[in-house]
Amino acid sequence: MTIQVGDKVPAVTLNMMGPQGPQEITTDEVFSGKKVVMFAVPGAFTPGCSMTHLPGFVVNADKIKAMGVDTIACLSVNDAFVMGAWGEAQNASEILMLADGNAELTQALDLVLDGSGFGMGTRSQRYAMIVDNGTVTHLNVEPGAGIEVSSAEAMMELL
């Protein structure tokens, strides 16, 4: 069953690029004791994700954090090397770029996108959520190919 408002984010270990290379980070480290806006994309460096979704959060990062958000996180079913390179290419220094390489969190949230028809394999649906101390308070899953309900602007309206 897809995660719902009021549910706790499942305990999963993700990866991210650190100063010495890939490093593990748990969902507890990301969400515990913090207010987090996390958005997920089908793939790093893909057109909609690179031209609209991530840039919206990059441009609005200061405004979002001024609204009481501790962390803005971007999740994708990619490896830490790809997420790190994408973050650098997009000047996303204010965004925590989370790699869900094996789709463990994506599967635990039941937000899997089957991209095999496009040669992309298992991916994440496009969504955004607000999480307060590990509990989902808002979840906006895109109903189609657009970037509307999961955009930075849409999430800012909920903060």
N, C-alpha and C positions, 0 to 999 in steps of 0.2 A: 504494500500500500504506500502511495506517495506520501512523503512527509507533509504534515499539516501544521497550521498555526497552533501553537501550544505544545508542540512536540519538542523534545530535546534533539539537538544535532547528534547523530551517532558518533561513537568513538572510533576514529579511523586515523591511521598515520598517512600523511601526505608528504610531498617533497617540495623543496624550494631551493633556489640557488643562494648559497651563502658565499662569504669571502673565500672559502677554501674549496668551493664546488658544491655539489648537491648535498643537502642536509635534510633530515627528517624533521617534521613538525606535526604534532598531533592536533586533532580538532579541539581538544581540551586547551591546548596552548593558544590556539587561535581565538576561541570563543569564551572561555571561562573568565568571568569577572569583567567582561567588556561588552560594549555595544558595537556590533559589526554589521556593515553592509557588505554582503558577498553577492557577486554576480557570476554567473557561469556562462561560458561560451562554447559553441560546438568545436572550435579549433583556433589555436593561435595562428596568426598571419593570414587568416581567411578574410575575404573582403568586408563583409558586414561587421565582423569582430574588430578588424583593424581600422576601418574607416569611420565607424559610428560608435559601437558599444564601448570598447575600452577608452577611446578618446573622450567620450562624454564624462567618464569618471575621472580621467586625468585632469581635464579642464576644470571640473567642479570639486576636486578633492578638498581644497581649503574650505569651500562653502559647506561641504558635507561634514567635515570634521568640526567646523564651527557650530554645527547643529547637534553636537554631543556624541558624535561617532568616534570611537577610538581607532578602529581599523577599517579600511576598505580593502577587500580581498577579491581577486579575480581567480576563478577556478576553471581549469580545462583538462580534458583527458589528453594530456600531452606530457612529455617528460620535463624534468627540471631544467635541462639545458635549453629546450625550446622556450619554455616559459620565461627563463632568465633573459634569453636573447630578445624575445618579443617585448618584454618589459623595457629593456634598454632601447630598442628601436622606437618605442612609443613614448619615451621619456616618462615612464610610469614609476618614478622613484617613490611616490606616495602610496602606491598600490602594492599590497602583498600578493605576489604572483604565485599561486598554488598549483602544483602539478599533481593531478590525480591519475597518474600514468596507467594504473591498472583498473581505473574506473571504480575503485572500491567505495569511495564516498558517493559517487554518482549512482551506483547500484543500491547502496544502503538508503539513499534518499528516494529511490525509485523514480529517477529523472533521467533515465537512459534514452538516448536517441540512436536509432539504428541507422548509421550512415553508410552501411555496406553497399547500398545502391549507387553511392557516389565514390566508392573506393576508400572510404574513411573509417570503416569498421565501427566499433562501439564508441560513441561520443556522448556528451552531455546535452540535454535540452538547454535552450537559452532561458535563463531565469535570473531573478534577483530576489534576495531575501534580507530581511533585517532580523538579526539575532541578538537578543539581550541576555547576557550571562548564560549562553548555551541554549536558550529557548527561542524558537522561531516565533516572531511577533507579526511578521508580514511575509508572504510568499507570492511573488508574481511570476507565473510561468507564461512565456509567450505562446499564444494559441497557434501561431503560424510562423512564417518566415521573417516577419518584421521585428523591429526593435522599438517597441513602444512601452509596454507595461514593465519591462525590466531595465529601462534606460535610467541614467543618472537623474534626469529630471523627474521621472516618475517616482523614483525612490525618495528624492528630496521632498516631494509633496507629502510623503508618508511620515517624514521625520518630525 
